[in-house]
Amino acid sequence: MSILLLLFGLLSVALVLNARRPRHVWWTILVRWPASWVARELTPLLVVGGLLLTALLAALGALDEPTGIVGAVLVLASATVGIAWTLTARGARVSVAGQVAELDLDDEDTTHRVPRREIALPLLMLRARDVRHVRGVPYTDDDERPRRLDVYLPREDPAPGVRRPAIVQVHGGGWVLGSRKEQGIPLLNHLARCGWVGFNIDYRLSPFATWPDHVVDVKRAIAWVREHADEYGVDPDFVAITGGSAGGHLSALAALTPNDPLLQPGFEDADTTVQAAVPFYGVYDFVDEERTSLPLLHPWVLEPLVLKRRLARDPDAFRAASPRHRMTADAPPMLVVHGDADSLIPVVQARTFVEELRAVSRAPVAYVELAGGEHAFDVIPSWRTAPVVETIERFLRTIHARRDAGGDRHAVEGDVAEALTE
């Protein structure tokens, strides 16, 4: 038992040390990132479970040997760090409010907050009873296998003549993995409860798909939402977009390339503009001249699987696929979210993107940087997820309410700040 406790203590310390270092050696990332995510985002469960297991082993005699005592000390030290991380996550609501204090959002209406019971029992955010779901709706009708989406609607029908704003959710997975069934669910459930209609989409994945197939599908989905606005009671004049990781990249790029005929083959005349965008921990620069991305991104993913081109030979193709290089003054309002402990996409990418977009765009650009947040922190409901979901709803609600403000950037920014600092 003492040896077992020692091994458990060493494992606990290894998890903590791994999670404290956001940048990893490229050939270890497939193991070290999942371990870091578990340590950062499941911290309360690990702390409680670790202490209970230590108490059990101690009751069975593990502390009778020096090795067991060393193991117990290691577990307690790891638990101390875990408690500190838990308090940081628990304080995310205050942290988020402070970081966006320069952008005043709407009112102090608390009816749009995530219910307290769902923060205490966060899995409830995956099963909103007052939200209606329509699964597996095809949004393409070409010769290939149809791409599908899930619709999240308020259970109550809108009042006669009322149209609801829409949001398109784009999943992540490195452009090669993932589906609509795993990501964006807490956010879409919350937005549907607040009167939005959400569309969680699939899109073609590499290596079978070649860029720009991925973003073409995203734009097809935006056009499809407008075409079926009457069916779902959607306001075709207000469609927002969101997504995380690869979905963050795709949602930002779709927002910054409205009605680009090169990205809309066969539906060039369709309206693919969006009125707001909320990308999460996305890759915003495929050229990466500052070398901020992980070393494996280009040789393992982008070059052989996604673009199927070499950056050194065709940098223009990578530049055209980069949101950072597609900014214009007409960019829609944007809220960028990133964790400062992200070990897959370093937070410096988000910081640079936001800084440069603010210098160019006439629309407000808000930024939330989460202390201790790992990559894909929002995949599960948590203390970190809940305040971010609330902030996104408040941001979108304000942009929607002020869309007719006459294009006055400062007036809209004032409204955004007031609501975000509720």
Buried (B, 14 or more C-beta within 10 A) or exposed (E): BBEBBBEBBBBBBBBBEBBEEBEBEEEEBEEBBEBBBBBBBBBBEBBEEBBEBBEEBBEBEBBEBEBBBBBBEBBBBBBEBBEEBBEBBBBBBEBBBEBBEEBBBBBEEEEBBBBEEBBEEBEBBEEBEEBBBEEEBEBBEEEEEEBBBBBBBBEEEBEEEEBBBBBBBBBBBBBBEBBBEBBBBBBBBBBBBBBBBBBBBBBBBBEEBBBBBBBBBBBBBBBBBBBBBEEBBBBBBBBBBBBBBBBBBBBBBBBBBBBBEEBBEEBEEBBBBBBBBBBBBBBBBBBBEEEBBBEBBBEBBBBBBBBBBBBEEEBEBBBBBBBBBBBEEEBBBBBBBBBBBBBBBBBBBBBBBBEBBBEEBEBBBBBBBBBBBBBBBBBBBBBBBBBBBBBBBBBBBBBBBBBEBEEEBEEBBBBBBBBBBB
